[in-house]
Amino acid sequence: MNDTVKNIGLFAIVAALIALVGVQQGWNSALVIMNMGMISAIMAIGVNLQWGFAGLFNVGIMGFVALGGLAAVLVGLPPVKEAWSAGGLGILAGLALGAATIIGAVLVMKRMPRGMVRNLVVTVVLVAGFFIFRAVLDPAVLAVEAVNPALQGNLGGINPGGENYKDFGLIMILAWIFGGVLAAGAAWLIGKTALGLRSDYLAIATLGIAEIIIAVLKNEDWLSRGVKNVVGIPRPVPYEIDLQADPSFVARAASWGFDPVEGSTIYVKLLYFFMFLVVLLLLLWMAQMALKSPWGRMVRAIRDNEVAAEAMGKDVTRRHLQIFVLGSAICGLAGAMMTTVDSQLTPGTYQPLRFTFLIWVMVIVGGSGNNFGAVLGGFLIWYLWVQVEPWGIALMQFVTSGFPEGYWLKDHLMASAAHMRLFTMGLVLLLVLRFSPRGLIPEK
């Protein structure tokens, strides 16, 4: 069996598994797996660019995905005029002062000679700037967060159309692009300082920065409403309730054999499916073209032997920064897409297990360094992540069927069924590393 036939067979197996979900559990469930699988595959492509192409060990994926979700809020929501009047300008002034403090300290470090005087001046600039920054920012934040805190308490975004998708919902497509840009900007700032570190220290730095980003989203209510979550984010597709009130759509759904409720949910998910498919295919094509280009060969040469690449005149640090920014931008794009599907931003749900570890498993299982492998891993691992928990519950019910109700072992096993997800991810990873160490579709 040649590689092409084998790879097509692997994708066909995953497609058959998802189709089986549609037959047994309903096409709504199958489309949810497909849509989230495509978003996961896009994240996996971003990580594969960083690790598979350049050997950059980034475990801060969660932070860049969260920034993409924040972009959907900043672009999709209308501005809260009362909040802006109460303290919007004060927040902007405070942030500007904070940035000016950091820039001032950097300039002092660069322009003054080393010594005690320079250290003292830097300390004075940082301490004085911090207190001025807090004195301006804190009252403005309190004023903003006091504006209708149950529903708002934040500055909102820039969408003048609010939730009216017919006129302005397409702005959410721009939100996806902005999600990538925002994540890319953060990656550039991080990369300028962290990419000089060795791989293990880079992993620690990116993990810590991702946790800082999540901490900001959880605690800065004026920006993202914190743990109170942002709901009602507009979508680029119709709302199900609007379709159910449309007589022409109700008639069309009946001709398909669906009631209005099921027909509307399937129709909306299909719209998302085609939109996500276009994005995934475009990114996959671009990644393949980059891989086959002289630039892609140079990046892989740097990955394999940095010393030899530098000896040939290649700027290793610059290329690392470039690939780090590109991969993070793709993760931010996926984060904005996911927030748009959910119509809400929930900072508390951004966990390393889901948005870092799971994406790494997708890349490793699919095949590091192979874009098609990353896509396959995205679909396969997300399918297992969704399906394994009900499988685990069914398995534990079968195993404990002979035990009386209330028996301690039965209760313990049933309560532990949810951990089948983690067990399965570890088992799949071990099996792939044992029998196909380079992934299901390895790099050529």
Summary of the structure (lengths in Angstrom):
residues: 444
radius of gyration: 24.6
end to end distance: 16.1
largest distance: 81.3
contacts: 1528
relative contact order: 0.16
helix: 79%
strand: 1%
